Amino acid sequence: MIDYSPFWETLKKSSESTYTLINHYHISSSTIDKLRKNKPVTTTTLNDLCRILNCKLEEIAKYIPSDKDQPL
């Protein structure tokens, strides 16, 4: 599973907030909710967040093996 807990730590350390992401950068509130719930987001969204927060992808998301992953 993809875990977005690094995003919240990166956001805390930045000068941005969920408010600025939504109102200044036009990241939808539903996308913020997906990040909170570790739901899928697009690579375009991940790219935008990396640009906004001036960070690397690993500062936004990490992979955690899970028994709940779909079978391959």
C-alpha positions as CSV (number, residue, x, y, z in Angstrom):
1,M,0.0,0.0,0.0
2,I,1.0,3.6,-0.6
3,D,1.3,5.6,2.6
4,Y,1.1,9.4,2.6
5,S,2.3,10.0,6.2
6,P,5.5,11.6,4.8
7,F,3.4,14.2,3.1
8,W,1.9,15.4,6.3
9,E,5.4,15.7,7.9
10,T,6.7,17.6,4.8
11,L,3.7,19.8,4.8
12,K,4.2,20.6,8.5
13,K,7.8,21.7,7.9
14,S,6.8,23.9,4.9
15,S,5.3,27.3,4.8
16,E,2.2,25.8,3.2
17,S,-1.0,24.5,4.7
18,T,-4.0,22.5,3.4
19,Y,-5.7,25.9,3.1
20,T,-3.0,27.2,0.8
21,L,-2.9,24.0,-1.2
22,I,-6.7,24.2,-1.8
23,N,-7.1,28.0,-2.2
24,H,-3.8,29.1,-3.7
25,Y,-2.7,26.0,-5.7
26,H,-6.1,24.6,-6.5
27,I,-5.5,21.1,-5.1
28,S,-9.0,19.8,-4.5
29,S,-10.3,19.2,-1.0
30,S,-11.2,15.6,-2.2
31,T,-7.5,15.1,-3.0
32,I,-6.5,16.2,0.5
33,D,-9.1,13.8,1.8
34,K,-7.6,11.0,-0.3
35,L,-4.1,11.8,1.1
36,R,-5.5,11.6,4.6
37,K,-7.1,8.2,4.0
38,N,-4.2,6.8,1.9
39,K,-6.4,6.5,-1.2
40,P,-5.0,6.5,-4.7
41,V,-4.0,9.9,-6.2
42,T,-2.6,10.5,-9.7
43,T,1.0,10.9,-10.5
44,T,0.1,14.4,-11.8
45,T,-1.0,15.2,-8.3
46,L,2.2,13.8,-6.8
47,N,4.2,15.8,-9.3
48,D,2.3,19.0,-8.3
49,L,2.8,18.4,-4.6
50,C,6.5,17.9,-5.1
51,R,6.7,21.1,-7.1
52,I,4.7,23.1,-4.5
53,L,6.6,21.8,-1.5
54,N,9.9,21.7,-3.3
55,C,10.6,18.1,-2.2
56,K,11.3,14.6,-3.5
57,L,8.6,11.9,-4.0
58,E,9.8,10.0,-1.0
59,E,8.9,13.1,1.1
60,I,5.3,12.6,-0.1
61,A,4.7,8.9,-0.2
62,K,6.2,5.5,0.8
63,Y,5.4,1.9,-0.1
64,I,4.5,-0.4,2.7
65,P,3.9,-4.1,1.8
66,S,0.5,-5.2,2.9
67,D,-1.6,-8.4,3.0
68,K,-4.5,-6.3,1.8
69,D,-2.8,-5.5,-1.6
70,Q,-4.6,-6.9,-4.5
71,P,-3.1,-10.2,-5.8
72,L,-0.9,-10.0,-8.9
